[in-house]
Amino acid sequence: MITSSAVPDAALRLLVEKGFDATSVDALAQAAGISRSTFFRRFGSKEEMVFADQEMIIHHLETMLATSSVGPVQSMVNAGLVVFDQHTARPEAASLRHQLLLDVPSLRDRELVSIHRYERVFRNHLRDRGLYDLVHGRAMCIAFASGVVSVHNDHLRRWLRHPEETRRPELERELLALGTLFTPVLEPTDEPARVQPTTVVITISGDAPDTEAVVDQVRNALNGTH
């Protein structure tokens, strides 16, 4: 888990209780147990403090995907689960941050930027694995990256409403189900399709047939002549 520079719950709680605009940097620094200069050095601003964990998760994802040894579909499923695990590891912080996003329009706009960044990380991973060069590869990579983020965000929002529920197993199942839709394009097999042999059944009635006559009748039947 990424915890070394996690945003302190006390600082997020202060923003929720006093209001984002009404809370000073000095008050946030005090709540976080750091100096004002350390606050600016670590976070830069109040807004960046709220999203500091997001930045760390994104950098972690980039490293994780760059070193992944599994197929592209499974690597994306794993990445989606990692993001979910990071958000749900600290329920109170996740809840406080969600409340801030509901209360502060500028933070909601900043959240949209983070969503697009996650999609870009996923797209770049698929692109770097050469999947843009496949037939319809670029479109499929864009759609898959967007789908993983959308499915993850849906489960995260549902978890935020009911944090007592364990949503991870269902998220994994749905990400795997999503992946199966893209596997034929993003992970094509090199094995050529097998041609099933044609079976011909000939029924003959009457006396012992003349072989040439039978062959002629079969040929005429295939050619549509009588």
Order of alpha helices (4+ residues) and beta strands (2+ residues): alpha-alpha-alpha-alpha-alpha-alpha-alpha-alpha-alpha-alpha-alpha
